[in-house]
């Protein structure tokens, strides 16, 4: 699909309206020049957006109410009206009403993405606990997205040049070792390699794989997962042509002279990746749900109940999530076009007979 001559439609889900999600959306669009780069499609209601606009005093913002995402108008802040009722906001707490709004926004935005009515989706932070209902029988958003788009997601955290993927996510630390397997780690290395090539235009990415144990096992003294599982898989991937290296001790890896030598990093568990990432790139951090046929990003911060309604939330990470989604979308389309052209040339060359290749006497 050629995206060079049209604005990309960026779908936006509002997250939990009792958190900072709507506030950071409003602050992002206070700079009207941003509408020159893409067409926003917010899944909520004009009543919700106007209610919070008035609370925060963003009187210069105007919304284009539509009933379908395909009705979105360029150079306008489009809001797909999902409900007609007036809203009740209680900043700082999760309520059944805020859960309904957040869930409705997410489900509608994902369906629009699946139908191709928007090009990418940027999600404001949502409370996973509040999602649980009869129409959302999933433990979290990632599991829902994997089911809806029939893929195995790779959580990739990006801030500047730092890109960290996770092997396991929301597991108790006591369960991580039992969940690690050669197959799982190999799949994650492959997925990270493919993502770096396809979505970030890195031709031969270099990937660092972190160890699980202190000092990466210290030759078996502090754990044997590196010797028995992680390092053999790294060698297998390297032999396949993937530039994977490790296993590296996590405690000494995140210094500039080491981690900046790599295009991507694979952490074994949640905090092993998130603690250094948020320390080094919290203000610019974006969470990219990679390895799916669609592009979904979210700012790498939470719902912000403790500061909700105070007008002090920083929108920079949300804005980064928008532009990362746009850039990845363009990169992926360019990659797919180049791949299709190369495949077409191979097929055409295969149809040329040997005699046709010979020079005429």
C-alpha positions as CSV (number, residue, x, y, z in Angstrom):
1,X,0.0,0.0,0.0
2,X,1.4,3.4,-1.0
3,X,1.5,5.8,1.9
4,X,3.6,8.5,0.4
5,X,0.7,10.6,-0.9
6,X,-1.8,10.3,1.9
7,X,-2.0,10.9,5.6
8,X,-1.8,7.9,7.8
9,X,-4.9,7.3,10.0
10,X,-3.8,6.9,13.6
11,X,-6.4,5.2,15.8
12,X,-6.3,6.2,19.5
13,X,-7.9,4.4,22.4
14,X,-8.4,6.5,25.5
15,X,-7.4,4.0,28.2
16,X,-8.9,4.6,31.7
17,X,-10.6,8.0,31.6
18,X,-10.0,8.2,35.4
19,X,-6.3,8.2,34.8
20,X,-4.1,10.5,32.7
21,X,-5.0,8.9,29.3
22,X,-7.4,11.6,28.0
23,X,-5.2,14.4,29.5
24,X,-2.1,13.4,27.5
25,X,-4.2,13.0,24.3
26,X,-5.6,16.6,24.8
27,X,-2.1,18.0,25.5
28,X,-0.8,16.3,22.3
29,X,-3.3,18.0,20.1
30,X,-2.9,21.4,21.7
31,X,-0.2,21.9,19.1
32,X,-2.4,22.0,16.0
33,X,0.6,21.7,13.6
34,X,0.7,18.0,14.6
35,X,-2.4,17.4,12.4
36,X,-0.2,18.1,9.3
37,X,1.5,14.7,9.8
38,X,-1.5,12.3,10.3
39,X,-5.2,12.1,10.8
40,X,-6.2,11.2,14.4
41,X,-9.2,8.9,15.0
42,X,-10.1,8.8,18.8
43,X,-12.4,6.1,19.9
44,X,-14.5,7.5,22.8
45,X,-17.2,10.2,22.7
46,X,-17.2,13.9,22.1
47,X,-18.9,14.3,25.5
48,X,-15.9,12.6,27.3
49,X,-13.3,14.6,25.4
50,X,-15.2,17.9,25.9
51,X,-15.8,17.2,29.6
52,X,-12.1,16.7,30.2
53,X,-11.1,19.6,27.8
54,X,-13.1,21.9,30.0
55,X,-11.5,20.6,33.2
56,X,-8.0,21.2,31.9
57,X,-8.9,24.5,30.2
58,X,-8.0,23.5,26.7
59,X,-10.6,25.8,25.2
60,X,-9.0,26.1,21.8
61,X,-9.5,22.4,21.0
62,X,-12.5,21.3,18.8
63,X,-13.6,17.8,18.0
64,X,-15.0,16.4,14.8
65,X,-17.7,13.9,15.9
66,X,-18.1,10.9,13.6
67,X,-19.9,7.6,13.9
68,X,-17.5,5.5,11.8
69,X,-13.7,5.7,11.6
70,X,-13.9,5.9,7.8
71,X,-15.8,9.2,8.1
72,X,-12.7,10.8,9.7
73,X,-11.8,14.2,8.2
74,X,-8.2,15.3,7.5
75,X,-6.9,18.2,9.7
76,X,-9.5,17.6,12.3
77,X,-9.4,15.8,15.7
78,X,-11.9,13.1,14.9
79,X,-13.8,11.3,17.7
80,X,-15.8,8.2,16.9
81,X,-18.8,8.4,19.2
82,X,-19.1,5.0,20.9
83,X,-21.7,6.1,23.5
84,X,-24.2,8.9,23.9
85,X,-24.5,9.1,27.7
86,X,-23.0,11.9,29.8
87,X,-19.9,10.8,31.6
88,X,-18.9,10.8,35.3
89,X,-15.2,11.1,36.0
90,X,-13.6,10.2,39.3
91,X,-9.9,10.9,38.9
92,X,-7.5,8.5,40.6
93,X,-9.8,5.5,41.0
94,X,-11.1,2.7,38.8
95,X,-14.9,2.6,38.5
96,X,-17.3,0.4,36.6
97,X,-18.1,3.4,34.3
98,X,-14.4,4.1,33.6
99,X,-13.8,0.4,33.0
100,X,-16.7,0.4,30.5
101,X,-15.4,3.4,28.6
102,X,-11.8,2.1,28.5
103,X,-12.9,-1.4,27.4
104,X,-15.3,0.0,24.7
105,X,-12.6,2.3,23.3
106,X,-10.1,-0.5,23.1
107,X,-12.4,-3.1,21.5
108,X,-13.7,-0.6,18.9
109,X,-10.2,0.6,18.0
110,X,-8.9,-2.9,17.6
111,X,-11.8,-3.9,15.4
112,X,-11.2,-0.8,13.2
113,X,-7.5,-1.8,12.9
114,X,-8.4,-5.3,12.0
115,X,-10.8,-4.1,9.3
116,X,-8.2,-1.7,7.8
117,X,-10.2,1.4,8.7
118,X,-7.2,2.9,10.6
119,X,-3.6,2.2,9.8
120,X,-2.0,2.0,13.2
121,X,-3.3,2.0,16.8
122,X,-1.9,4.0,19.8
123,X,-3.3,2.9,23.1
124,X,-3.4,5.1,26.2
125,X,-2.7,3.3,29.4
126,X,-5.5,1.1,30.7
127,X,-6.1,-0.9,33.9
128,X,-5.9,-4.6,32.9
129,X,-7.9,-5.5,36.0
130,X,-10.8,-3.3,34.9
131,X,-10.9,-5.0,31.5
132,X,-12.2,-8.3,32.9
133,X,-15.8,-8.9,31.8
134,X,-17.9,-11.3,29.8
135,X,-16.8,-9.7,26.5
136,X,-13.1,-9.6,27.5
137,X,-12.1,-13.0,28.9
138,X,-8.4,-12.4,28.7
139,X,-5.7,-11.9,31.4
140,X,-4.4,-8.9,29.7
141,X,-4.3,-6.7,26.5
142,X,-1.4,-8.7,25.0
143,X,-3.2,-12.0,25.2
144,X,-6.3,-10.3,23.6
145,X,-4.2,-8.9,20.7
146,X,-2.6,-12.3,20.1
147,X,-5.9,-14.0,19.9
148,X,-7.5,-11.3,17.7
149,X,-4.6,-11.1,15.2
150,X,-3.6,-14.8,15.4
151,X,0.0,-14.3,16.3
152,X,2.6,-14.5,19.1
153,X,3.4,-11.0,20.2
154,X,6.9,-9.7,21.1
155,X,7.0,-6.9,23.6
156,X,9.6,-4.5,22.5
157,X,10.5,-1.4,24.4
158,X,12.1,1.5,22.5
159,X,13.6,4.7,23.6
160,X,16.0,6.5,21.3
161,X,18.4,3.8,20.0
162,X,17.7,1.5,22.9
163,X,15.5,-1.5,22.1
164,X,14.7,-4.2,24.6
165,X,12.5,-7.2,24.0
166,X,11.2,-9.6,26.7
167,X,11.3,-13.4,26.7
168,X,8.8,-13.7,29.5
169,X,6.5,-10.9,30.8
170,X,4.2,-10.8,33.8
171,X,5.3,-13.9,35.7
172,X,6.2,-14.3,39.3
173,X,10.0,-14.4,39.6
174,X,9.8,-17.9,41.1
175,X,8.2,-19.2,37.8
176,X,10.6,-17.6,35.3
177,X,13.2,-20.4,35.2
178,X,10.6,-23.1,34.7
179,X,9.1,-21.2,31.8
180,X,12.3,-20.7,30.0
181,X,13.1,-23.2,27.3
182,X,15.4,-23.4,24.3
183,X,12.4,-23.2,21.9
184,X,11.0,-20.1,23.6
185,X,14.3,-18.3,23.6
186,X,15.0,-19.2,20.1
187,X,11.6,-18.0,18.9
188,X,12.1,-14.7,20.7
189,X,15.6,-14.2,19.1
190,X,14.2,-14.9,15.7
191,X,11.2,-12.6,16.2
192,X,13.4,-9.8,17.5
193,X,15.8,-10.3,14.5
194,X,12.9,-10.1,12.0
195,X,11.3,-7.1,13.8
196,X,14.6,-5.2,13.6
197,X,14.9,-5.9,9.9
198,X,11.3,-5.3,8.9
199,X,10.2,-2.6,11.2
200,X,13.4,-0.7,11.9
201,X,15.3,-1.1,8.6
202,X,18.4,-2.7,10.2
203,X,19.8,-5.1,7.5
204,X,22.0,-7.3,9.8
205,X,21.0,-6.5,13.4
206,X,23.3,-7.4,16.3
207,X,21.4,-8.9,19.2
208,X,22.6,-9.1,22.8
209,X,21.0,-11.9,24.9
210,X,21.1,-11.4,28.7
211,X,21.7,-14.2,31.1
212,X,19.1,-15.2,33.7
213,X,21.3,-15.6,36.8
214,X,23.7,-13.3,38.6
215,X,26.9,-12.9,36.6
216,X,25.2,-14.9,33.8
217,X,25.6,-18.0,35.9
218,X,29.3,-17.5,36.6
219,X,30.2,-20.7,34.8
220,X,27.5,-22.7,36.7
221,X,28.3,-21.4,40.2
222,X,25.1,-19.3,40.4
223,X,22.9,-21.2,38.0
224,X,23.1,-23.5,35.0
225,X,20.4,-22.1,32.7
226,X,23.0,-20.2,30.7
227,X,25.1,-23.3,30.1
228,X,22.3,-25.7,29.5
229,X,19.7,-23.5,27.7
230,X,20.5,-20.0,26.8
231,X,24.1,-20.2,25.3
232,X,23.4,-23.3,23.2
233,X,20.4,-21.5,21.6
234,X,22.5,-18.4,20.9
235,X,25.0,-20.6,19.1
236,X,22.2,-22.2,17.1
237,X,20.8,-18.8,16.0
238,X,24.3,-17.6,15.2
239,X,24.9,-20.7,13.0
240,X,21.6,-19.8,11.2
241,X,23.0,-16.4,10.3
242,X,21.4,-14.4,13.1
243,X,24.0,-12.1,14.8
244,X,23.1,-13.1,18.4
245,X,25.7,-12.8,21.2
246,X,25.8,-13.6,24.9
247,X,24.7,-14.6,27.4
248,X,25.7,-11.2,29.1
249,X,25.5,-10.5,32.8
250,X,22.6,-8.0,33.2
251,X,24.1,-6.2,36.1
252,X,27.1,-4.8,34.1
253,X,25.5,-4.7,30.6
254,X,23.7,-1.4,30.6
255,X,26.7,1.0,30.4
256,X,27.1,3.0,27.2
257,X,30.2,1.3,26.0
258,X,28.4,-2.1,26.0
259,X,24.7,-1.8,25.2
260,X,25.2,0.8,22.4
261,X,27.1,-1.8,20.4
262,X,23.9,-3.7,19.8
263,X,20.7,-3.0,17.8
264,X,18.5,-5.0,20.1
265,X,18.6,-6.7,23.5
266,X,16.7,-9.7,24.7
267,X,15.9,-9.8,28.4
268,X,14.8,-13.0,30.2
269,X,12.1,-11.5,32.4
270,X,10.1,-8.4,33.0
271,X,12.1,-6.4,35.5
272,X,15.4,-7.4,34.0
273,X,14.4,-5.4,30.9
274,X,12.1,-2.7,32.4
275,X,14.3,-1.4,35.2
276,X,17.2,-0.4,33.0
277,X,14.9,0.7,30.2
278,X,12.9,3.1,32.4
279,X,16.1,4.3,34.0
280,X,17.7,5.2,30.7
281,X,14.7,6.1,28.5
282,X,11.6,6.7,30.7
283,X,10.7,10.1,29.2
284,X,11.0,8.8,25.6
285,X,9.9,5.2,26.1
286,X,7.4,3.5,23.9
287,X,6.0,0.0,24.1
288,X,5.7,-1.6,20.7
289,X,3.6,-4.8,20.4
290,X,5.8,-6.4,17.7
291,X,5.6,-9.5,15.6
292,X,1.9,-9.1,14.8
293,X,0.4,-8.2,11.3
294,X,-0.7,-4.9,12.7
295,X,1.1,-2.0,14.4
296,X,0.2,-1.1,18.0
297,X,2.2,1.2,20.3
298,X,1.6,2.7,23.8
299,X,3.5,5.1,26.0
300,X,5.7,3.3,28.4
301,X,4.1,4.6,31.6
302,X,1.1,3.6,33.6
303,X,-2.4,5.0,34.2
304,X,-1.1,7.6,36.6
305,X,-3.9,7.5,39.1
306,X,-1.8,9.4,41.6
307,X,-1.5,12.5,39.4
308,X,-4.8,12.2,37.4
309,X,-6.8,15.4,37.2
310,X,-3.9,17.6,38.4
311,X,-2.9,18.8,34.9
312,X,0.7,17.7,35.4
313,X,0.9,14.6,33.2
314,X,3.6,14.7,30.5
315,X,2.4,13.9,27.0
316,X,5.9,13.4,25.5
317,X,5.9,9.6,25.6
318,X,2.4,9.4,24.1
319,X,3.5,11.7,21.3
320,X,6.5,9.5,20.7
321,X,4.2,6.5,20.6
322,X,2.3,8.1,17.7
323,X,5.4,9.0,15.7
324,X,7.0,5.6,16.3
325,X,3.8,3.9,15.0
326,X,3.9,6.0,11.9
327,X,7.6,5.4,11.3
328,X,7.2,1.6,11.8
329,X,4.2,1.6,9.5
330,X,6.2,3.3,6.7
331,X,9.2,1.0,7.3
332,X,7.1,-2.1,7.1
333,X,5.3,-1.1,4.0
334,X,8.6,-0.3,2.3
335,X,10.0,-3.6,3.4
336,X,7.0,-5.5,2.1
337,X,7.1,-3.7,-1.3
338,X,10.8,-4.4,-1.7
339,X,10.3,-8.0,-0.8
340,X,7.4,-8.3,-3.3
341,X,9.4,-6.7,-6.0
342,X,12.4,-9.1,-5.3
343,X,10.1,-12.1,-5.4
344,X,8.5,-10.9,-8.6
345,X,11.9,-10.6,-10.2
346,X,12.9,-14.1,-9.1
347,X,9.7,-15.5,-10.6
348,X,10.3,-13.6,-13.8
349,X,13.9,-14.8,-14.1
350,X,12.8,-18.4,-13.4
351,X,10.5,-18.2,-16.4
352,X,13.3,-17.3,-18.8
353,X,14.6,-20.3,-20.7
354,X,18.3,-21.2,-21.0
355,X,18.1,-20.7,-24.8
356,X,16.8,-17.2,-24.3
357,X,19.8,-16.3,-22.2
358,X,22.3,-17.4,-24.8
359,X,23.8,-14.8,-27.2
360,X,22.7,-15.1,-30.8
361,X,25.4,-16.0,-33.4
